[in-house]
Amino acid sequence: MTLTVTSRTLWILIALICAALATASLVLTPLLDLDPCHLCIFQRLLFMILALLAALTAALQQPGRPLFAARLAGLTLLPIAALGGGVAVYQSWLQWQPADSIACIGGPPGLIERLVEWLGQQVPSLFMASGFCEDRELVILGLSLANWAFLFFLAILVAGAWALWRDRHEPNPSALQQRVHS
């Protein structure tokens, strides 16, 4: 018996992982009394967006449907995963600096901070930032949550690119059905 992983299966897996990561951040925050910063909340938002895009991509890969819309949704996922990875790297860099040598606050708020502040006012239970980006509140196996987020964003980027590559190289189910019925 051969296990075949289709690109649709990969998109479903990406959607489930991203949804699980966003949910875990929501559950762990009050459970462990964590204070997420603006960058943490922004990464949470990106995981939510990635979950929706991956689920949309999988849903659009139905037999008989053109693959253009699915590929467009999948392609949209890649720069968002790269952005998330960049934000996680920046936050990790802030955390690696000597204590009290650098802070993520003090200057005028940037686009991310303004977006998170606005979202925090709209839905505080999901998007309220109350911590500092340079704090490493929770370390798991020697890695901060920002470090783990980078690894997951990187994995999502690679898996998404591979799924898109598979889309281009695996047979289109609707085209196969048309050939069989001809």
C-alpha positions in Angstrom: 0.0 0.0 0.0 1.4 3.4 -1.1 0.6 6.5 0.8 0.1 9.4 -1.7 0.0 12.9 -0.4 -1.8 15.2 -2.8 -1.4 19.0 -2.8 -4.9 19.3 -1.5 -3.9 17.2 1.5 -0.9 19.5 2.1 -3.2 22.5 2.0 -5.5 20.9 4.6 -2.6 20.1 6.8 -1.2 23.6 6.5 -4.6 25.0 7.4 -4.9 22.7 10.4 -1.4 23.5 11.7 -2.0 27.3 11.4 -5.3 27.1 13.1 -3.8 25.0 15.9 -1.0 27.5 16.3 -3.4 30.5 16.5 -5.6 28.6 18.9 -2.6 27.5 21.1 -1.5 31.2 21.3 -5.0 32.1 22.4 -5.2 29.3 25.0 -1.7 29.7 26.4 -1.9 33.4 26.9 -4.4 33.3 29.9 -3.5 29.8 31.0 0.2 30.7 31.5 -0.4 34.4 32.3 1.6 35.5 29.2 1.7 39.1 28.0 1.8 39.1 24.2 3.5 42.0 22.5 2.5 43.7 19.3 4.7 41.4 17.2 3.2 38.3 19.0 -0.3 39.5 18.2 0.7 40.3 14.6 2.1 36.8 14.2 -1.1 35.3 15.7 -3.1 37.3 13.1 -0.8 36.0 10.3 -1.4 32.4 11.4 -5.1 33.0 11.3 -4.9 34.5 7.8 -2.6 31.6 6.7 -5.2 29.1 8.1 -8.0 30.7 6.1 -5.9 30.9 2.9 -4.8 27.3 3.1 -8.3 26.1 3.8 -9.6 28.2 0.9 -6.9 26.7 -1.4 -7.9 23.2 -0.4 -11.6 23.9 -0.9 -11.0 25.3 -4.3 -9.2 22.2 -5.4 -12.4 20.3 -6.1 -12.6 18.0 -9.2 -14.2 19.8 -12.1 -13.1 23.3 -10.9 -10.4 25.3 -12.6 -7.2 25.4 -10.5 -6.5 29.1 -11.2 -8.3 30.4 -8.1 -6.7 27.7 -5.9 -3.3 28.6 -7.2 -3.9 32.3 -6.6 -5.0 31.6 -3.0 -1.9 29.4 -2.5 0.4 32.0 -4.1 -1.0 34.6 -1.7 -0.1 32.4 1.2 3.7 32.4 0.4 4.5 36.1 0.9 2.3 36.2 4.1 4.3 33.2 5.5 7.5 35.0 4.5 6.3 38.2 6.3 5.6 36.2 9.4 9.0 34.6 9.3 10.6 38.1 9.0 8.6 39.4 11.9 9.6 36.4 14.0 13.2 36.8 13.1 13.1 40.5 14.1 11.4 39.6 17.4 14.0 36.9 18.0 16.8 39.4 17.3 15.2 41.8 19.9 15.2 38.9 22.4 18.8 38.0 21.8 20.0 41.5 22.7 21.5 42.2 26.2 18.8 43.0 28.8 17.7 46.7 28.8 19.9 47.5 25.7 17.0 47.7 23.3 13.2 48.0 23.4 10.4 47.7 20.9 8.7 50.8 22.4 9.7 54.4 22.6 9.5 55.6 19.0 6.4 56.5 17.0 4.2 53.4 16.4 4.8 51.7 13.1 2.2 50.1 10.8 2.2 46.8 12.7 1.7 48.5 16.1 -1.1 50.7 14.8 -2.8 47.7 13.2 -2.5 45.6 16.4 -3.7 48.6 18.5 -6.8 49.0 16.3 -7.5 45.3 16.3 -7.1 45.2 20.1 -9.7 47.9 20.4 -12.1 46.0 18.2 -11.6 42.5 19.6 -9.5 42.7 22.8 -9.8 39.0 23.6 -7.9 38.1 20.4 -5.6 41.1 19.7 -4.8 43.0 22.9 -1.1 43.6 23.2 0.2 44.0 26.8 3.8 42.8 26.7 7.2 43.8 25.4 8.7 42.3 22.3 12.2 41.8 23.8 10.8 39.6 26.7 11.2 35.9 26.4 8.3 34.9 28.7 8.0 31.3 27.6 11.0 29.1 26.5 10.3 25.6 25.2 13.3 23.3 24.5 15.6 26.4 24.6 13.6 28.4 22.0 11.3 31.3 22.7 7.9 31.5 21.1 9.2 33.9 18.5 11.9 31.3 17.6 9.2 28.6 17.3 7.0 30.9 15.2 9.9 31.4 12.8 10.3 27.7 12.4 6.6 27.2 11.7 6.4 30.1 9.3 9.4 28.6 7.5 7.8 25.2 7.4 4.6 26.7 6.1 6.4 28.6 3.4 8.3 25.4 2.3 5.1 23.2 2.4 3.1 25.8 0.5 5.7 26.2 -2.2 5.9 22.4 -2.4 2.1 22.1 -2.7 2.1 24.7 -5.5 4.8 22.8 -7.2 2.8 19.6 -6.9 -0.2 21.4 -8.3 1.8 22.1 -11.4 3.2 18.5 -11.7 0.4 16.2 -10.6 -2.5 15.4 -13.0 -5.5 17.6 -12.8 -8.4 15.4 -11.6 -10.9 17.3 -13.7 -8.8 16.8 -16.8 -8.5 13.1 -16.1 -12.2 12.7 -15.6 -12.8 14.4 -19.0 -10.4 12.0 -20.7 -12.1 9.0 -19.1 -15.5 10.1 -20.2 -14.4 10.9 -23.8 
